[in-house]
Amino acid sequence: MVKSLNFWCNDGSFSLTDTKQNLIIFKIIPVDSVAHRKLKLYNKDGTELLTLQELNGTTHGRWEARGPEQELLYSVCRHHMIQNKLNIDLRVLMKQSRWKCKADIEYRVKGSASSSSFIVYEGDSSTEVAQVNSDASNENKYLVKLVDPYNKQGKKDYDEYLMKIVFSIAVIVDVAGSRSRTRVIAGKVFGGAAKLVTGVALVGGSLLGIDIQG
């Protein structure tokens, strides 16, 4: 059984909807915060379920998920990021590893920032849990396919399972988007600097009687 869903991102907000009626299942809204980047995850009724917080200055670019009582539930750590390859781990945190990225890996996300295509695996195994691909017709939309979502977790635990998948996708889409924005900004900065240097050279050459363009 494969269940298809849509994942939307727009100006830092995210939402997960069904593919038939486009009804919201979960939505993630950014929260103003000076110290950390923070997001809130709500269900379709508007009930707050999780607070997602990015920790500054961590080696693995860690995000934490906390419940309504601010209890630490699980964490997403960037496993490694080389060129356009993005890997993150969603870990269930035990007390002894509360502040370290050494807890058991529940899901691992691997993908490509350039193609915006990701696969969610069960732990360190090769078992695929979900496939995420950008929609060529809409840059703000991702197509999510959950592979046999009710296989190991019953319907009772389905929402919890789905929240973890949404959290993982939101982090890796955000990281991929940040890298793309960085490349665009860098291109504009270096492009502007190159034009400035060329302009100065042309003016200087003209004053000295030198044909720079030739």
N, C-alpha and C positions, 0 to 999 in steps of 0.2 A: 504494500500500500504506500503510495506517495501522495502527500498533501501539499498543494501549491498555495503560496501566500505572496503578498506584495509587501516590500519594505520600502518606505519612502523617506527621503531626507531633504530638508529644506531649511536653510539658514540656521543650522545647528540643532534643529528639531528632527525627530524621527517618529515614524509610526508604522505599525504592522497591521495590514488589512487583509481581508479575504479577497479572493479573486472574482467572486460572483457579484456581490452587492457592494463591494468596497467598504464594508463595515469595519470600523476600527476595533482591533483586538487589544493592542497595547499602543501607548504613545509615550514618547520621551521628550521632555521639555527642558531647555537650559534654564539654570537658576543663576541670578546675579551673585557673584562671589569674588571678593578681592583676592583671597589667598589661593583658592583652588578652582579649577574648572569643575562644575557640578551640574548634574542632570537629575531629573525626577522621572521615574517610570510610573505610569498610571494604567489602570485597566480601562475597559470600555465604559465603565460607569463613572470614571473620574476619581476612583479611589487610589490614593498613593500607595504603591507597593514597595518601591525601592528608591534609595538615593544612590546615585552613581557618582563617584568622586575621583578625579584624577589627582594623584599624589605628585607633587613637584619634587624634582631632584632625585628620583629613584632610578636605580641602574636599569631596571627592566621596563620603565615607562608604565607603572602599575596603576590600575583603576580598582577601586573597591566598591562593592555592593553592600549597602546596609539596609536593614529592615526599618519598619516604622518606629521602633524604639532605639534606632541607631546601633543595633547589634550588627557586628560584622558577619556577613553570611558567606561571601566568596569573593574571589579576586580574579582580575584578568591581568596577566603579565605578558609583555612583549617578549617572546622567546628569542627571536633575532630578526633583524631587518637589514637585508643586504640587497642593494640596488632596488629592483622593483619587487622583490620577494618579501612578503609579509607573513610572519608567523606569530600567533599569540596563543596563550594557554589560559583556559578558565580553570581555576583551581578551587577545590573545596578546602577551606582553611580549618585546620585542627588547632587546638589551644597551644600546642607546643610550637606551632609554626605560624602563629597569629600575624606576626609582622614580617614574615619572610616569604619569599616566593618559592617555598620548598614543599608545599602541600601537594596532596594527590591531584593529578591532572584529571579533570572530568571530561573536558573537551579541548581539542586543539584545532585551531583554525589556520589553514595554510592557503595562500593565494598570491595573486599578482596585482600590484597597484596599477600597472599600466593597462591591464585589460579589465580591472575591477571584477575579477572572478575569484571566488573563494570556495573552499570545501571545509566543512566542519566534521572532524573525526571524533570517534569515541576514545577518549584517553590517548594513549600512545599507540593505539592499534591502527589498522588500515580500514577499519569499519566506518563507512560514511554515514553521518547522521543527517547532514543537510548540505545542499548545494546552493550557492548564491551567485547570481550573475547579473550584471548591469543590463538594463533594458536599452537596446540601441535606439529606440524611438523616444525615450524620455530619460534625460541625464539624471533626474532626481529619483528614479525608480529602480529598484532591484527585484529580481524574480527569485523567490525562495522556494526550494523544494525540500520538504522534510521526508526523509527516507524511513518508512515504517515507524511513524512517531509513537504508536501504541505498543510496540513490540516488547520493550523491557519495562517501561513505566505505564501503569494503568491510567485510565482517564482521570483518576483522582489526582495524580501527580503531573498531569499533562501541562497545566498552567505553569507550574514551577519549572518544568523542563523547557517550556517555550520561553519563559523569562530569561533563562540562562542563554539560550540561543540568540534571543534578541539583544541581550547585553553584549555578547561576543561580536555579533554582526555590527552593532552600533559603534563599538570601539574600533574595529578594523576598518569600517567604512570611514570613520572620522580620521583615522591615521592616514588612510589612503588619500582622502580629500585634502588633508593638511599637507601631504607631500606634493600633491598636484598644485595646490595654491602656492606652495613655496617655490616650485619650479617656475610657475607663471610670474611671480613677483621677482624672482631672481633674473628671469629672462628680460623683464622690463627694466630692471635696475642696470644690468650689464649692457643691455641694448641702448639705454639712455646714455650710459657712460661712454660707450663706443661712439655714439653720435656726437657727444660733447667733445671728445678727444679729436675726432675727425674735423669738427668745426673749428676748433682752436688751431689745428694744424693747417687748415686751409687759409684761415685768416693770417696766421703767422707767415705762411709761405707767400701769400700775396704781398704782405708788407716787405718781405725780403726779396721779392721778385722771383720766387721759386714756384714752378708749376707742380703742386703736390699731386693733382689728379693724373697727370701724365705719367 
